[in-house]
Amino acid sequence: MTTLHKPRVGLALGSGSARGWSHIGVIRALEEAGIRPDLVCGTSIGSLVGAVYAAGELDSLESWVLGLQIGDVVGLADISLGAGLLKGDRLMQFLHKNLVDRSIEQLQVPFAAVATSLQTGAEVWLQNGSTLNAVRASIAMPGIFAPVRREGSLLVDGGLSNPIPVSLARAMGADIVIAVDLGSDILGRRFRTASEAKTQDPEPQWLLKLRENLNALAPERSPREPPMPSMIDVLSSSVDIVQVRIARSRLAGEPPDLIVAPRLAHLNLFDFHCAEEAIEEGRRAVERVAYSLSVLKGEAT
């Protein structure tokens, strides 16, 4: 006779910078619905939240992020003129101080992170060794954080190769995969009218100043022409396009059983102080797929 086994539920947490705090709300809502993932993997900010969840320390992370103010976010920035705008040392020092770093093999829930080889472009799955070092590699956004050296490779943000790591969850043994997509509504977000966009906090002064300096380099335009977007808007929107296209391509070939899609396109790259809003939207995103979730719950029990 064939022995029936309980399907293993895997959670694949996607990349998305400050929008990633919504992963906390997603996890909370899933648990309240009676679904506790048997394994978790993540890319970029998804790897950070996923690692903390796997370590059983999500309460500590949630308390910290809910207390973040703009000044705290600025304080974690350590400006560098090297391989990235920020070295990332202050962030990692904070995580080492406030979260217990275990090896990935010792975590309460099986976990893995995605990074990308800078030399070859290959997707790299980090499944052993220091948890926080794996997270540091996975969040190494090019131009922002310096790459991480690991076993002869230079590793950068996993979002360049696998923004929503469904394939990794399957490889880890998941029979059912719930994927969290943080990029479902971001295309064109910087060009929407005020009536289409949500009210958001004003940009920090350093970013406004950078915009002014870059705009001063732009060629003159006819008064009848609409204003051109800033260089920052063009670059950011281009990155959005690349990430979304990669994610859509990967999801088409490696579809999850359920996609949870928080809608937080109005949040900027470093809006980490908007955790309360992001977490609540994570909960709402789960509520929007309540019926599909109930079907999956029946399959998983």
C-alpha positions in Angstrom: 0.0 0.0 0.0 1.1 3.5 -0.7 1.7 5.6 2.4 0.0 9.0 2.2 2.0 11.9 3.4 0.9 15.4 4.4 1.8 17.8 1.6 4.6 20.1 2.5 3.8 23.8 2.1 6.6 26.1 0.9 6.6 29.9 1.1 8.5 31.8 -1.5 9.1 35.5 -0.5 9.9 37.9 -3.3 12.2 40.9 -3.6 11.0 44.4 -3.3 13.1 46.6 -1.0 10.9 48.5 1.6 7.7 46.8 0.3 9.1 43.6 1.8 7.9 44.4 5.3 4.5 43.3 3.9 5.9 39.7 4.1 5.4 40.0 7.8 1.7 40.7 7.4 1.4 37.8 4.9 3.0 35.4 7.3 0.8 36.5 10.2 -2.4 36.2 8.1 -1.4 32.8 6.8 -0.8 31.5 10.3 -4.2 33.0 11.5 -5.8 31.1 8.6 -4.2 27.9 9.9 -1.4 27.6 7.4 2.2 27.3 8.8 4.8 26.9 6.1 7.0 23.7 6.3 9.8 25.5 4.6 10.6 29.1 3.5 12.9 30.7 0.9 13.4 34.3 -0.1 15.1 36.7 -2.4 16.5 40.0 -1.2 14.2 41.5 1.4 12.3 38.3 1.2 15.4 36.4 2.4 15.7 38.7 5.4 12.1 38.2 6.6 12.2 34.5 5.7 15.4 33.9 7.7 14.0 35.7 10.7 10.8 33.7 10.5 12.7 30.4 10.1 14.7 31.4 13.2 11.5 31.8 15.2 12.2 35.5 15.8 9.6 37.2 13.7 8.1 39.0 16.8 11.5 40.7 17.4 11.8 41.9 13.8 8.2 43.1 13.7 8.7 45.2 16.9 11.9 46.7 15.4 10.5 47.7 12.0 7.3 49.1 13.5 9.5 51.5 15.5 11.7 52.6 12.6 11.6 56.3 11.9 13.2 58.1 8.9 16.2 59.1 11.1 16.7 55.4 12.0 16.8 54.4 8.3 19.4 57.2 7.6 21.4 56.1 10.6 21.8 52.6 9.2 23.3 54.0 6.0 27.1 53.8 5.8 28.1 55.8 2.7 30.9 54.2 0.6 32.6 55.2 -2.6 33.6 51.6 -3.3 31.6 48.8 -4.9 28.3 50.1 -3.6 26.8 53.3 -2.3 26.3 51.7 1.1 28.7 49.1 2.6 25.9 47.5 4.6 28.1 47.1 7.7 25.8 49.1 10.0 22.7 47.1 9.0 24.5 43.8 9.5 25.9 44.9 12.9 22.4 45.8 14.0 21.1 42.4 12.9 23.9 40.6 14.6 23.2 42.6 17.8 19.4 42.1 17.8 19.0 38.7 16.1 20.8 35.5 17.0 22.8 34.4 14.0 22.6 30.6 13.6 23.7 28.4 10.7 21.0 27.8 8.2 21.1 24.1 9.1 20.1 25.0 12.7 17.0 27.1 11.9 13.6 25.9 13.2 12.2 25.9 9.7 14.1 24.8 6.5 15.3 27.9 4.8 17.3 29.1 1.8 18.2 32.4 0.1 18.8 33.4 -3.5 21.7 35.5 -4.7 23.2 36.1 -8.1 26.8 35.6 -9.2 28.2 38.9 -10.4 30.8 37.1 -12.6 28.5 34.7 -14.4 24.9 35.9 -13.8 24.1 32.5 -12.4 21.4 32.0 -9.7 23.0 30.9 -6.5 21.1 29.0 -3.8 22.4 29.6 -0.3 21.4 26.7 1.9 24.2 26.4 4.5 26.5 28.4 6.7 25.8 31.7 8.4 22.2 32.8 8.0 22.9 36.5 8.2 25.8 36.2 5.7 23.4 34.5 3.3 20.9 37.3 3.8 23.6 39.9 3.3 24.5 38.4 -0.1 20.8 38.1 -1.1 20.1 41.8 -0.4 23.3 43.2 -2.1 21.4 45.4 -4.6 23.9 46.5 -7.3 25.1 50.1 -6.8 23.5 50.3 -3.3 25.2 47.5 -1.3 28.7 46.2 -2.0 28.8 42.6 -3.3 29.6 39.7 -0.9 32.5 37.3 -1.4 31.6 33.6 -0.9 33.6 30.6 -2.1 35.4 32.6 -4.7 32.3 34.3 -6.1 31.0 37.8 -5.9 27.4 37.7 -5.0 24.7 40.3 -5.5 21.0 40.7 -5.1 19.0 37.5 -6.0 16.3 39.6 -7.6 18.5 39.9 -10.7 18.1 36.2 -11.4 15.0 34.9 -9.5 12.8 37.6 -7.9 10.2 35.1 -6.6 12.0 31.9 -5.8 9.3 29.3 -6.6 11.8 26.9 -8.2 13.9 26.9 -5.0 10.8 26.1 -2.9 10.1 23.2 -5.2 13.7 22.0 -5.0 13.5 22.1 -1.2 10.6 19.6 -1.3 7.5 21.8 -1.3 4.4 20.1 -2.7 2.4 23.3 -2.4 4.0 26.7 -3.0 2.6 30.1 -1.9 4.5 32.9 -3.6 4.5 36.5 -2.5 4.9 38.9 -5.4 5.9 42.5 -4.4 6.0 43.8 -8.0 2.5 43.2 -9.3 1.6 46.9 -9.5 4.9 48.7 -9.8 5.3 49.2 -13.6 4.7 52.8 -14.5 4.3 53.8 -10.9 6.5 56.9 -11.2 4.4 58.3 -14.1 1.0 58.0 -12.6 -1.1 61.1 -12.0 -1.6 62.3 -8.5 -5.2 61.0 -8.5 -4.0 57.5 -9.4 -1.2 57.4 -6.8 -1.5 57.2 -3.1 -0.4 60.0 -0.8 3.2 59.3 0.2 5.8 60.9 2.4 7.9 63.6 0.8 11.3 62.5 -0.6 14.4 63.0 1.6 16.3 66.2 0.9 19.4 64.4 -0.4 17.2 62.7 -3.1 15.5 65.9 -4.1 18.9 67.6 -4.4 20.2 64.8 -6.6 17.1 65.1 -8.8 17.7 68.8 -9.2 21.4 68.3 -10.1 20.6 65.6 -12.7 17.7 67.6 -14.2 20.1 70.6 -14.7 22.1 68.4 -17.1 19.0 67.6 -19.2 18.7 69.4 -22.6 16.2 72.2 -22.9 12.7 71.4 -24.0 9.9 73.2 -25.7 7.4 74.9 -23.3 4.7 73.0 -25.1 6.2 69.6 -24.4 5.4 67.7 -21.1 8.4 67.6 -18.7 10.8 64.7 -19.1 11.1 62.3 -16.2 14.3 62.7 -14.1 17.3 60.4 -14.6 16.5 58.7 -11.3 12.9 58.0 -12.4 14.1 56.6 -15.7 16.7 54.4 -14.0 14.3 53.2 -11.3 11.5 52.5 -13.8 14.0 50.6 -16.0 15.0 48.4 -13.0 11.3 47.9 -12.3 10.7 46.7 -15.9 13.6 44.2 -15.8 12.6 42.8 -12.4 8.9 42.4 -13.4 9.8 40.8 -16.7 12.1 38.3 -15.1 9.5 37.5 -12.5 6.7 37.0 -15.0 9.0 34.8 -17.1 10.0 32.7 -14.2 6.4 32.4 -12.8 5.2 31.3 -16.3 7.6 28.4 -16.3 7.5 27.6 -12.6 4.0 28.5 -11.5 3.2 28.5 -7.8 -0.1 27.2 -6.4 -1.1 30.6 -5.0 0.2 34.1 -5.6 -0.2 36.7 -2.8 0.3 40.2 -4.2 0.5 43.2 -1.8 -0.1 46.5 -3.5 2.5 48.9 -2.4 3.9 50.5 -5.6 3.7 54.0 -4.0 6.5 53.1 -1.5 9.9 54.3 -2.5 13.1 52.2 -2.3 14.1 53.3 1.2 10.7 53.8 2.8 11.5 51.2 5.5 9.9 53.5 8.1 6.5 52.7 6.5 6.3 49.2 8.1 2.9 49.5 9.7 1.3 50.3 6.3 3.2 47.5 4.5 2.4 44.9 7.1 -1.3 45.7 7.0 -1.3 45.5 3.2 0.3 42.1 3.5 -2.6 41.0 5.6 -5.1 42.5 3.1 -3.3 40.7 0.2 -4.0 37.4 1.9 -7.6 38.3 2.5 -8.0 39.0 -1.2 -7.2 35.4 -2.0 -9.1 33.9 0.9 -11.1 31.5 -1.3 -8.1 30.1 -3.1 -6.3 29.9 0.3 -9.2 27.8 1.7 -8.9 25.4 -1.2 -5.1 25.0 -0.6 -5.7 24.5 3.1 -8.0 21.6 2.3 -5.3 20.1 0.1 -2.6 20.6 2.7 -4.4 18.8 5.5 
